[in-house]
């Protein structure tokens, strides 16, 4: 019978790091999908993002224009301007 030799520590480190990276990537994907879903369904959240992080909303609109919803930016702008006029 062949004697068992312990695996080098580097392989345990690589396996542990790969597992951690996979979990971290899954969590980041879920969080980014959650933010995208909320931006896609909630106009007030988009307005909050526009006030605090306008570059994120610009990326959201650019992705929407690539996918095919090119009227979202103008629709939101019209809605928000109407809100400001009524206040």
C-alpha positions in Angstrom: 0.0 0.0 0.0 1.3 3.4 -0.9 2.0 5.7 2.1 -0.2 8.8 2.3 1.6 12.1 2.1 0.0 15.3 3.3 -1.0 17.8 0.6 1.0 21.0 0.5 -0.4 23.9 2.4 -0.6 26.0 -0.7 -3.4 23.8 -2.1 -5.5 24.2 1.0 -5.0 28.0 0.7 -5.9 28.0 -3.0 -9.1 25.9 -2.3 -10.1 28.1 0.6 -9.5 31.3 -1.4 -11.5 29.9 -4.4 -14.4 29.1 -2.1 -14.3 32.5 -0.5 -14.1 34.2 -3.8 -17.0 32.3 -5.2 -19.2 33.2 -2.2 -18.2 36.8 -2.4 -18.9 37.0 -6.1 -22.4 35.4 -5.5 -23.2 38.0 -2.8 -22.1 40.9 -4.9 -24.1 39.6 -7.9 -27.2 39.3 -5.7 -26.7 42.8 -4.2 -26.3 44.3 -7.7 -29.3 42.5 -9.0 -31.3 43.8 -6.0 -30.3 47.4 -6.6 -31.1 47.0 -10.4 -34.5 45.5 -9.6 -35.3 48.3 -7.2 -34.2 50.9 -9.7 -36.2 49.2 -12.4 -39.5 49.2 -10.4 -39.4 52.2 -8.1 -39.3 55.7 -9.5 -38.8 57.3 -6.1 -35.7 55.2 -5.6 -34.4 56.4 -9.0 -35.0 60.0 -7.9 -33.1 59.3 -4.6 -30.2 57.8 -6.7 -30.4 60.8 -9.0 -30.0 63.3 -6.1 -27.2 61.4 -4.3 -25.4 59.3 -7.0 -26.2 60.7 -10.4 -23.5 58.7 -12.2 -25.1 55.5 -11.1 -28.4 56.6 -12.6 -26.6 57.6 -15.8 -25.2 54.0 -16.1 -28.7 52.6 -15.5 -30.1 54.7 -18.3 -27.2 53.8 -20.6 -27.8 50.1 -20.0 -31.5 50.6 -20.6 -30.8 52.4 -23.9 -28.6 49.5 -25.1 -31.2 46.9 -24.2 -34.0 48.9 -25.8 -35.9 51.1 -23.3 -34.7 54.5 -24.6 -37.6 56.5 -23.2 -37.0 55.9 -19.4 -34.7 58.9 -19.0 -37.1 61.3 -20.6 -40.1 59.9 -18.8 -38.4 60.3 -15.4 -37.2 63.8 -16.2 -40.8 64.8 -17.2 -42.2 63.3 -14.1 -39.7 64.9 -11.7 -40.1 68.3 -13.4 -43.9 68.0 -13.0 -43.4 67.2 -9.3 -41.2 70.2 -8.8 -43.7 72.5 -10.5 -46.5 71.2 -8.2 -44.5 71.8 -5.1 
